[in-house]
Amino acid sequence: MSTDTTTPAISSRAQTTNLALATLAFTISFWAWNLIAPLGVSYAEAMGLSATEKAMIVATPVLVGSVGRILAGALTDRYGGRVMFTVLLLVTAPFVLLVALAGTLDSYPLMLLFGFFLGIGGTTFAVGIPFANAWYEKSRRGLATGIFGAGMGGTALSAFFTPRFVRWFGYTATHVIIAGALVAVAALVWTTMRDSPVWTPNTSPVVPKLVAAVKLPITWQMSFLYAVAFGGFVAFSTYLPTYLKDVYDFDLQAAGTRTAGFAIAAVIARPVGGVLSDRFGPRIITVISC
């Protein structure tokens, strides 16, 4: 998102409301994005999957969600966070239901296919960061993005509640509930969320901007740090339920509880890291975090 050099008066209430909505949208989309992993063990048993196949169905949404952020970020520059959050939430919902269909049919190819498109839910991170930045002045953007980033707690919610929802409500009903939540939040975002008054659409061609970004050393430096830090966290938290079941023989609920505990630590650390970044600068905090 592009912003003007002059900042109009923005009420703290508008900042808080829009940041809360963005965080909610991020949370539910990350829950959907991580919907396969907590049930990976049961999928492997039902479909007779090898270790490699089991890893593939867990990793596919993560990979797509990561790479897809490039396009999602570029479209956010042009259309704004309100439109992009709404669209991505609505597009993700049908694939939640299709993942349920693949699981009901015990079809590994369909699980891979629908899991691929489920990765769309993971692209909302690239929408929320510029959206939050546009609402806050530079001195508070670390705090804003830290609070928004806590929405990654959707992975913890998924790890903890998805296996329990399956036990309480049934497999198909669980996916219907999550799909319904995505649609409900999309409606809330569309009717209530607003883009920052300092944001203006950037209609310049995407490819030249990407080429220019690729030429900057800082792009590769930050990508490397992000891959090591957040990439490592996502990889571990996504595969942890399967690991705990295979190595320590935990059931799905026990594995999900421990995975949620691991994720919550990162959720709490994000706003703290944002505040420290505002005070001491992002470089030193990034180095310490890694």
Secondary structure as UniProt FT lines:
FT   STRAND          2..3
FT   HELIX           12..33
FT   HELIX           37..39
FT   HELIX           40..47
FT   HELIX           51..67
FT   HELIX           69..79
FT   HELIX           81..104
FT   TURN            105..106
FT   HELIX           108..118
FT   HELIX           119..124
FT   HELIX           125..135
FT   HELIX           138..140
FT   HELIX           141..149
FT   HELIX           150..153
FT   HELIX           154..169
FT   HELIX           171..192
FT   TURN            197..198
FT   STRAND          199..200
FT   HELIX           206..214
FT   HELIX           217..226
FT   HELIX           227..231
FT   HELIX           232..248
FT   HELIX           252..280
FT   HELIX           282..289
//
